[in-house]
Amino acid sequence: MHQTLATLGFTGGALWCIESYGLDETAEEICDEWNRIGAALYADRVYLRPGAAEYISALRSAHIPVALATTNNRHVLSSMRPHVNLGEFFDAVVCSDDVENAKDKPDIYLEAARRINAMSATCLVFEDLLVGILTARNAGFLTCAVRCEDPTQDMGRLDGAANLCIEDWTSIHLS
């Protein structure tokens, strides 16, 4: 179910849940609830993965621009601020509400590249969703599959679809 919802984006996922489970709520009500839950979790439990901060800092020290393209909205991301200041890590942050489509269309990746003044062929997209890998590759981006904590993640399919694959951020050698 996680992969299905991630592909559809928030509103599409909410509509899918309404149809699949016969819910009485509106898509807006479901999205609002998901955002409340997400903000609470991000405020207390979400941190950058081990090694990610060091990797991103090394890129920025080398004057390589870094963008974040996420299906989360700004409110949810801002709840991380007490323990993760995204502005310290990313030159640009593109959220789902900044573009029209979810990660099944290249909008979010193209907008992230535009905001750092880069062409898709010169960007490397790190992604833990198969749909994201496929979409980014089809739009001309280089891709790197990243293992996440989702036990249903199919790393074999991700690895086969991506240009590169990492098990975790600590496996990237910075020197």
N, C-alpha and C positions, 0 to 999 in steps of 0.2 A: 504494500500500500504506500510506503514512503516514496518509492520510486515513481509511482503514479502521481502522487500529489506534487512531488518536486517538479515533474514535467509540466504540470498544468499551471503552476503559479498559484498565488493565494486565492484569487477570485475563482479561477477555474477549478481549483481543488475544492473550494467551498461548494461550488455548484455540483461537483462530482459527489461529494458527501451527502448533499441534500437528496440527490437522485438515488444514490446507492442505498442509503439508509432510511429514506422516507422522512427526513427531518422537517420540522415546521419552521425552523429559523430561516432568515434571509441570508444570502451570501455575505452581505455587509455585517450582519450580527455575528456570523461565524468567524469572519476575518477579524473583527474587533476582538473577539474572545481569544483567537489564536495570537493576536498581537499582544494582548494583556499577558497571556501565559508566557510568550516569548520574551517580553520585556522583563518579567519577573525572573525567568531563568537566566537571561543574559546579565542581569544585575547581580546575581548571586553565584552562578555556576559556570559561566562561559568565559574561557580564557583562550588566548592563542595557543595553538598546539605546540608542544615542546619543539624547540628548534626554529619555529617560524619567525619569531621576533629577530633572532640572530641573522637568519637568512635575508629577511626584508631589510634589516639595518645595513647589512653588507651591500646589498644592491643600491640602497640610497646613498651610502658612503661612496660608491663608485659612480654616482650621478646617473643611475639608471632609474627612470621613473617607474613607479609602482601604483597600480590601480586595483581597487577591490570592486568586483561585480557580484552582487548578492541579491537573492530573492527576498531578503528581509527588507523591511522599510526603515526609514531613518529613526523613527521613534524607538523601535526595538534595538537598533544598533546604539543609539545614544544611551541606553540603559547600561551599556558596558563601561561607560566613561569612568566610573570610580576605580576600575582596575585595568582597563585597556583604553588608551587614548588613540583611536584610529588615525587621527591627524598626525600623530608621531610616525606612523608607519606608511601611510598611503598618500600619494600626491592627489589622488582622485578617488571618490567613493561613488559608485553608481548602484542605486537601489531599484528594486522592482517597480516602485512608483515613479521612477524617472523615465521609464520606457514603456512602450505599449505592450510588449509581449514577454512571456516567460522565457526560460532558457531553451525552449524548443525552437526558438527563432534567434538569430544572431544579434538582435538589437542591443542587449545589455553589454555584450563583448565589444561591439563596434563603438558604442557610446563610451565605454571605458577607454578604448584605444584613442578615440577622438579627444577625450579630456586630457590625455597625457601627450597629445600631439604625435601619435605613432600610427603606423600602418599595420594592418593585421599580420602581414608576413614577418614583421619584426617583433611581434609579441609572443610571449609564451603564456598560455592559459593553464593554470593549475586548477584541477577540477576533480571532485569526487563523485559526480553524477555522470552516468553514461550519456544521457541526453545532452549534457553540457559539452562533453568531449566531442561528440558527433557534430553538434551544431557549430562549435568553435572551429573544428577542423574543416568543415564544409565552407566556412566563411574565410578560410585562408590562414587561420592562426596555427601556430605550433601548439601542441597540447601535452600536458603532463598529468597522468592519472595519479591521484593521491588516495591512499587508504584512509578510511575514516572509521569511526567506532560502530557504524551500522553493521550488524551481523549479517544482513541480507545483501550487502554490497558484493557484487560479482567482479572481483579484481581480475579474473581471467578475461572477461569481456572488456573491461576498462583498459587493461594492458594491451589487448589486441587492437583496440580502437585508437589509442593514444600514441603519440610519437615517443613519449618517454613515460616512465612509471616510477614512483617512489613509494616505499612503505611508510615512511614518515619524514618529517622535516629535518630530523637529526642525521639522516643518511646523506644529506647534501654536504659535500666537502667545500668549504669556503675558501681554501687557499689554492 
